[in-house]
C-alpha cells in the first residue's frame, strides 16, 4: 500500500492540495481533491527541480 502524505504547503481552505509518496526510489504526486485521476511519478531529481521552480515562481500555475 502506498503511504501518501499531504504537503506541508497545502492549506485547509480547499486550495493547492498536493500529496506526495515515496514510490520505490521515485516520487509520486497527486491532487488530494481528485484521488481517482491518478498520479505523476517523478525521479527525485525532477521532483527537486519542480519544487525549486515553483518556489521561484517560474511556472505559469
N, C-alpha and C positions, 0 to 999 in steps of 0.2 A: 504494500500500500504506500502510495506517495504521501509524504508529510508536507503539506503546503503551509506556509506561514504568511500572514498579512504583512505587507511592507510597513515599516515604521513611519513612512511618509504618507500613507493612506489616511484619510480622515473619516469621521463618522457621519458627515453630512451628505453622504452619497456621491462624493466626487473622488476621482482618481484612486480607485480601489484596485491595487495590484497585489497578487500573491506570487510568491516565489518558492521553489523547491529544488533540492539537490537531486539530480537525476543521474546517478552513477557517473559523476565527473562532468556532467553538463548542468546547466541552469535552466529550470523551467519557469515560465512566466505565464500568468493568466489573469483575466479580468474577474475579480471576485463577484461582480454583479451578473456575470454571464458564464457560469461554470460549464454549461453544455456546449459552448462554442469551441472548446479545445484549448490548447496552449502552444506557446512557442518554446522551442528548445534551442538554447544558445550555448556556445562554448564559454567557459569562464572569461576568456579574454574579450570576446564580443560583448558579453554582459557588462563587463567593467567599462568598456568603451561607450556603450549605450548610456550607462548611468552618468558617466562623465559628460557626455554631450547634453543630456537632459539638464544636469546641474549648470552647465554653461549656457543654457537656453539656445542651443544651436539647432534644435529641431523645430519644425513647424507643427507643434502639437495643439 
